Amino acid sequence: MKPLDTLVGATLLTAVVALLGCPPDDKKTPAPTPSGACEKVGQSCEYSPGKLGTCVQKDDCKTGACFVCQSQH
């Protein structure tokens, strides 16, 4: 094989890999729940605009809205 053929082959392979890239990620990350819409413990939520939080259960809650969005930091 000539050096020019090897160079052309390597360039072509690099171009194909660069154009095709990686396949898309099949896993979908669940979108954060808007603040105040927590339904279960551990659910992702938006604590404030642009800030992620986690849904937690209020201590000693005996009525309806026992889940709140708590900051992760």
C-alpha positions in Angstrom: 0.0 0.0 0.0 1.3 3.4 -0.9 1.6 6.2 1.8 -0.8 8.3 -0.2 -3.5 5.6 -0.1 -3.0 5.2 3.6 -3.4 9.0 4.1 -6.5 9.1 1.9 -8.0 6.2 3.8 -7.3 7.7 7.2 -8.7 11.0 6.1 -11.9 9.4 4.8 -12.3 7.4 7.9 -11.9 10.5 10.1 -14.4 12.4 8.0 -17.0 9.6 8.3 -16.6 9.4 12.1 -16.7 13.1 12.5 -19.9 13.4 10.4 -21.8 10.5 11.9 -20.6 11.1 15.5 -22.1 9.2 18.4 -25.6 7.8 18.3 -28.3 9.7 20.2 -28.9 8.8 23.9 -32.0 6.6 24.2 -32.5 7.3 27.9 -34.8 10.2 28.6 -34.1 12.2 31.7 -37.4 13.2 33.4 -38.0 16.9 33.4 -38.1 18.5 36.8 -41.5 19.0 38.3 -42.5 22.6 38.7 -42.2 23.9 42.3 -45.2 22.9 44.4 -46.2 19.9 42.3 -44.3 17.1 44.2 -46.1 13.8 44.2 -43.6 11.4 45.7 -40.4 11.4 47.7 -37.2 11.6 45.6 -38.9 13.2 42.6 -36.9 15.9 40.8 -38.4 19.4 41.1 -37.5 23.0 40.4 -36.7 24.7 43.7 -36.5 28.1 42.1 -36.0 29.3 38.5 -33.0 27.3 37.2 -32.3 25.5 40.5 -33.0 21.8 40.9 -34.4 20.3 44.0 -35.7 17.1 45.4 -39.2 16.3 46.7 -39.3 15.5 50.4 -42.0 14.7 52.9 -42.8 17.2 55.6 -42.4 16.0 59.2 -45.6 15.3 61.1 -47.8 15.9 58.1 -51.3 14.4 58.5 -53.2 16.1 55.6 -53.0 16.4 51.8 -49.9 18.4 50.7 -47.2 16.6 52.6 -44.5 16.8 49.8 -42.4 19.9 49.2 -39.5 20.8 46.9 -36.2 21.2 48.9 -33.0 22.6 47.5 -30.2 20.1 46.8 -27.5 22.5 48.2 
